[in-house]
Amino acid sequence: MAAATLAACSRTGTGSGVRTDITARMQSAQAPIQQCYADALQRNRKLRGMMVVMFRAAADSGQFGDLTVARDEPADMPLRQCVLGEIGKLKLEKPQRTSIDVTYPINFQPTN
């Protein structure tokens, strides 16, 4: 069993409604991201650690893009690509007039 803990986003100056929207979108990706991790554990059963993803919610559309990884403790390229692919499918329910930069930590820990 795998656990990918999605923590709250951090962004100074972003209203609570936007933070809630970002958190809800990331929670909606929790199952696919956990599957990314489960697949990675098949390759390396000791894989664990924090991945910090940075992305931008685009102005007007709210689409998550410009994805980068600021911290990658698991250091597993297929896991990284899978996680970025899942996050790249997301967009805000209520897009804003300006783009929003987000830093979002994901903690990968095996549960057994």
C-alpha positions in Angstrom: 0.0 0.0 0.0 1.2 3.5 -0.8 0.5 6.9 0.7 1.0 10.2 -0.9 0.1 12.9 1.5 -1.0 16.0 -0.2 -0.4 19.0 2.1 -1.9 22.4 2.0 -0.6 24.8 -0.5 1.5 27.8 0.5 1.2 31.1 -1.3 1.4 34.5 0.4 -1.2 37.0 -0.7 -3.7 34.4 -2.0 -7.2 34.6 -0.6 -8.6 31.7 1.4 -11.2 30.9 -1.4 -8.4 30.4 -3.9 -6.3 28.3 -1.4 -9.4 26.2 -0.8 -9.9 25.8 -4.6 -6.3 24.8 -5.1 -6.4 22.3 -2.2 -9.6 20.8 -3.5 -8.2 20.4 -7.0 -5.1 18.7 -5.6 -7.2 16.4 -3.4 -9.1 15.4 -6.6 -5.7 14.2 -8.0 -4.8 12.2 -4.8 -5.9 8.8 -6.2 -4.0 9.1 -9.5 -0.9 10.5 -7.6 -1.1 7.6 -5.2 -1.2 5.2 -8.2 1.9 7.0 -9.6 3.6 6.2 -6.3 2.4 2.6 -6.1 3.8 2.0 -9.6 7.1 3.6 -8.5 7.2 1.3 -5.4 7.1 -1.7 -7.8 10.4 -0.5 -9.2 11.9 0.5 -5.8 10.2 -0.6 -2.6 12.3 1.8 -0.5 11.2 4.9 -2.4 10.0 7.7 -0.1 10.4 11.4 0.7 9.1 14.8 -0.1 8.4 16.2 -3.5 7.7 19.9 -3.7 5.9 20.9 -6.9 5.7 24.5 -8.1 3.1 25.5 -10.7 1.1 28.4 -12.0 -2.7 28.6 -12.2 -3.2 30.6 -15.4 -5.1 33.8 -15.5 -8.7 33.4 -16.7 -8.6 29.7 -17.4 -7.2 28.5 -14.1 -5.3 25.7 -15.9 -2.3 24.4 -13.8 0.8 24.8 -15.9 4.5 25.8 -15.8 5.1 22.8 -13.6 8.5 22.3 -12.0 9.8 20.3 -9.1 11.7 22.3 -6.5 12.5 19.4 -4.2 12.6 15.7 -5.2 13.7 13.4 -2.4 12.3 10.3 -4.1 14.5 11.1 -7.1 12.5 8.8 -9.4 12.1 10.3 -12.9 9.0 8.2 -13.8 7.3 9.2 -10.6 8.1 12.8 -11.2 6.8 12.7 -14.7 3.6 10.9 -13.6 2.9 13.4 -10.8 3.5 16.4 -13.0 1.2 14.8 -15.7 -1.6 14.4 -13.2 -1.2 17.9 -11.8 -1.1 19.3 -15.3 -4.6 18.0 -16.0 -6.1 20.2 -13.2 -7.5 23.7 -13.3 -9.2 25.9 -10.8 -13.0 25.7 -10.5 -13.1 29.5 -10.2 -10.3 31.0 -12.4 -8.8 34.3 -11.3 -8.1 37.4 -13.4 -4.4 37.0 -12.6 -2.1 34.0 -12.6 -1.3 32.4 -9.3 2.0 30.8 -8.4 1.7 27.8 -6.1 4.2 25.7 -4.1 2.7 22.4 -3.1 4.5 19.6 -1.1 3.6 16.0 -1.5 5.0 13.5 1.0 5.6 9.9 -0.3 5.7 7.2 2.4 5.0 3.5 2.1 2.3 2.4 4.5 3.5 -1.2 5.2 
